[in-house]
């Protein structure tokens, strides 16, 4: 009975639902969502899409086909080792998408936990978390990632995601703290506390559902930034290592052969650019939709 009463007293939540419905009707959101949905399906079942042309196995190589251009059954041509570029680009989607999503999920989980504690508890907890955030913000993102990645024995999808998440959470945590503090002063949250509801119930039922919309917008944009960071680090030889397959590794191997075989660089670059552009456009659309100054 109490929950039903407070559910009707959460205008922020109802406004957020209405905003999401408006977002889904906009071409600026629908098109990148469709592209990202396709990329997620490709990442989930790369063998299905890689098998559309040729044998679909990125590890089946023939040196006799080294740096050959596109031909029947191999629309993207062959790389230096004679491997099918199309199959490698398709399988590279999986690594890049996983790193982007996993890093963002890990960073978001840590940011929501610490930011919520800081925003609701205040006092020494807020001061301690704020100082910890300042310490991590003092490290340049890429420099910190380079130092840590050079220290780990194996650089795979999980370790790279963990390292990137380690340096990605502070800005999200500050945003969560600010949003939580604002929602904590609303009438329905104060009423819930007056009714004697516990801290956990108030946070999970009333504060977080009404404060995470701006955080999710930033987290969406962050996925694109992480994908670019992973590709950049891998290109520099500091990110993913073979036998992993990623767009960054393909770009790194193509740099010395660009004049002889530009297709080695063009196709992974197109996939990388389309993915990042779709994420950024979606994030910008969400940010505009959730901006209270633009609401009608």
Buried (B, 14 or more C-beta within 10 A) or exposed (E): EEEEEBEEBBEBBEBBEEBBEEBEEBEBBBBBBEBBEBBEEBBEEBEEBBBEBBEBBBEEBEEEBBBBEBEEEBBBBBBBBBBBBBBBBBBBBBBBBBBBBBBBBBBBEBBBBBBBBBBBEEEEBBEEBBEBBEEBBEBEBBEBBBEBBEEEEEBBBEBBBBBBBBBBBBBBBBBBBBBBBBBBEBEBBEBBBEEEBEEEBBBEBBBBBBBBBBBEBBBBBBBBBBBBBBBBBBBEEBBBBEEBBBBBBBBBBBEEBEEEBEBBBBBBBEBBEBBBEBBBBBBBBBBBBBEEEEEE
